[in-house]
């Protein structure tokens, strides 16, 4: 009798907490520190990967590097029954396009698409950079190993492809090596433009730029913290939307910020040993990264990176000066940490690609009423489990309260006063995976 009681308790408490998916833990475990180390070694071996470096040699320069990356994606594809569509995407960059362009050259990205079974034209994107630089951006011949900046992000992207290609997803995942980062974010701009032209429905861009350094210039050593940079609002919002924010809120609730919160929550759930820091800004103070050109065109995108940078080890010629060893060499990369941040990406790519599309036409009401109320468009996907309404204190960075409301397309949240919280809605798939949260874009009476 006692045993039965125990079993009963076990079953029910289990069903209450079964909000996690075992496959996500498998994905974390599958990420290999060793393979990441090997890939960074290989990328460093090309001497320099400056965007304007040699394209003919098979051992040195960006040409050799991108051909190797392409061949890696192709061999990953071979071992998953050709599950990746691998190609180059390129644009000509000319000297009149910026002060950091030493000569005309093609900026070539390497793109690998793992096509979604249900939503082939919806994409979640993980990016790293192919290119590196020496002290002088214009110098395309001096050694620039770029082990952390950004062979780490590139190696992580290759490794995520290896791990996730063993699964099939409802939406498409793109693994991409971008080029021309150091001279003006050209590769990201090229791919974002290509996406717009081809009407890609982008769920979000996870841009990885420097994911392997744990010893900061500030003396802090930390292999658990990392940063998720996101801009607060959408740059493409028109004047009217900006005006309405004064009355309805949304100053910290743009689509990139929701993506950052999604990643933050997923990491807190599945990788509790990690300390994700949401940084409420587009990028580091006054500096840039390859998520920005996607943000520019209205796509959600964040930068994922180490918490503590070391400036003597980025954008520096290899040298010793006053006893300080300058240069972005492989000795400074912590592969276990890079593997952790790769897992951060992989679990979020998987969760987003397994989740149904976010709700559309989300409206909120409840002015001078005791309860907040919501309306949204019913999903065309008939297999979804339903929707979840989230809310939080206006000062909170995270969605702290939620209620699953079933498969309906309106709801009255009794006793919750509209004035005192921010609200959002996510779609919940039959598999339990959730879309990013949508902040209401309109009101109703
Ligand atoms: Zn850089």
Boltz pocket constraint, residues with backbone or C-beta under 6 A from the ligand:
constraints:
  - pocket:
      binder: B
      contacts: [[A, 149], [A, 182], [A, 314], [A, 315]]
      max_distance: 6.0
